[in-house]
Amino acid sequence: MQPARLDLPVIPGATLNQPLLLMQPVYQYRPITGLAGTAPVRLQVPAHGLPGDWPVWCEGVPNWPDLNQDKLRSPGRLAHMVDADTLEFNDLSGQGRTAASGLLVYRLPVDLAGCEIRAEIRGEGAAPILLTQGNGGVLLQGLGQVLLILTAAQTAAITWARGEWDLTITHPDGTVNRWVAGPVLVNSGGGCAHGC
């Protein structure tokens, strides 16, 4: 399995709380049977199968270009689970609009029960920083939900400008997967909030 690529932004001297949503590689498809013309918009997707709030894509919903997203080019939209048959998108208004077709597309979360998760951050010429469940650097927050934590002291000790990181999962059966990898982006914290 090829690890997902993800930048890890770090500001020296600031605590880093980086949430990660780990998804299985296979897409799930469920028919959209109704769309309420309300604000926020609600979708009827019988037995959608989502475990809670989770990123999804909608495909083929007629006359809704702002609802439809390409799963290969878009990170998806966070769906709020109202119940086993209803989802809500808080960022969209369905005022005066209806639809009863299209597909809800998503990837199920990875079951992390019994798994050992570790992240390693490596900078040029520096000792690696190891984050684990045992040292408090990795917290499991639910199905497929991981929080990486670097303390302010740990980030303040970063003196290098470029680095790499990865996240590895060891499953209960002994299988080891490198799930995520990417560059570490060290920023002094200056500039605007949009990366200027």
N, C-alpha and C positions, 0 to 999 in steps of 0.2 A: 504494500500500500504506500502510495506517495503521500508524504505529510502535507497538510494544508500550509500555505505560506501566510504569515501574519507578522506585521511589524510590532515590536514591543517598545512603546515610547516611555522613556525614563527621564525625569527631571531630578538631577542631583540635589539631595537635601529634602525632597518631598516624598511622602509615602505614596507607594504605587499600589493600587487595588485594581487589578486587571481581571474583569470577568471574561470567561470563555464559555461558549456554548459548543459542546462537542456532539456532532451529528453523525449518524450512520451514513454510509455512502449511497444507499439505495433510496430513491425517491418513492414516496407514497402519493397516490392520486385519489381524491374523493370528489364526487359530483357536488356542485353548488346547486341546491334546489330552490333557494329563495334569497332575496336580498331586500332587507327592510329599508324603505326610504326615510331613514332617520339620521339624526346626528348624535353621536357617531354612527357610522354605518355598521349594520349587523348582517352577518351571513348565516343562512341556514345550511348546514352541512351535516346531515344525519350520520351519527356514529363516526365523527371525524377522527377519533383516535388520538388526539393530542393530549399529553399528560398535564398540561397547564399552559401558561403563556409561552409562546414559542414562535420563532420566525417561520413564515410561510410565504408562498407565492400564489397568485391567482393567474390563471391562464384562460383565455377564450371567453371572458365575460363581455357580452356585446355592449357597445356604446359606453364603455368604462375604461378609456385609455389610462386614466390615473390609477386605476385599481390593478390592471394587468401588469405583470412584471416578468421579465425574462430571467429564469432561474440560473442561467449560465452567466449573466452579466450583472445581476442585482443581488445585493446581500439579503433581500427579502424584506418583509414588513412584519413587525411584531404583532401577533394576533393575541388578543385577550380572550381566554376561554370563559364564556358565560356559563355554559353547561355542555353536556355531552353531544349536543346537536347544534350549538350556536357559538359563533365567534364574533368578536367586535374589533374594529380598527379605529382607534381613537383619533388618528391623524386624518381621517377622511369623513366627509359629510355625505350622506346618501339622500339628503333633502330632495324630495320630488323625483327620485330615480328608483327604478326597480329592475330586477333581472332574475332569471330563474334558470341560468345555465352557466357553463364554464366549469373549471376545475380548481380545487384547492390542492396545492402541491406542497409537500414538506418532506423533510428527512427526520426520522425519529431520533430522539436523543440516545446517546450511548449509555448503556447500563454500566455504571461504575461501581456497583456493589462488589465489595471484596477486592477491588483493584488497588494497586499501589501506583501512585502518580508522582512523578518528579519532573521538575523543570530545571534546566541548567542554563545559566547565563555566562557567556565567555567573552572577555574583552582582550584586546591586544596586550600581551605580556602580563596579564593579571591572573590571579587564581580564580577559578570558576566560582560562581555563586550558585549553591545548590538549594532548591526549594522543594520541600517534601511535606507530606501530611504530618510527619513526626516532628518537624521543626517549626510548624506553624506557617510555612510559606505557601502551602496548598490547602485550600478548604473546599470540601465537597458541599455544594449548596442545593443538590437535588439531581434528578435524572439529567445527565449530560451537562450539568452546571458546575463549573470549577471557578474558584477565585484565587488568583496568584497575588501574593502579598510580599512586597519589599518594604522594609521599614525605612524611615527617614535616614537612620544611621547607615543602613546598607546602601541606599542610593547616594548618600553623601560621600561614601568611600569610593564611588566610581570615578576614576580619573581619566579613563580612556574615552575616546570619541566614537569609536566604532566597535561593534561586537555582534555576536550571533546568539541565538537562544533556541532551545527546543523543549518540547514537552513529550515525555514518554509514559506510556501506560503499560504496566505489567498486570495481565489478567490472572484470575485465580487458577487457570489451567497452565500457567507458565508462559503463555504467548506474550511477546513484547512487541508493542507497536510504537513507532515514533509518530505521534499524531499531528503535531504542529511544529513548525520551524520557521525562522526568519531572522531579519536583522534587528539589532537593538539600536534604537534611535535615541541618542543622548542629546538633550536639549537643555540649555541653561534656564529656560522658562521665560525668556524675553520674547517680544513680538506680540502679535495679536492672537486672538483665540482661534483664528482660522488658519494658522500655520504660516503667517506672513513673515 
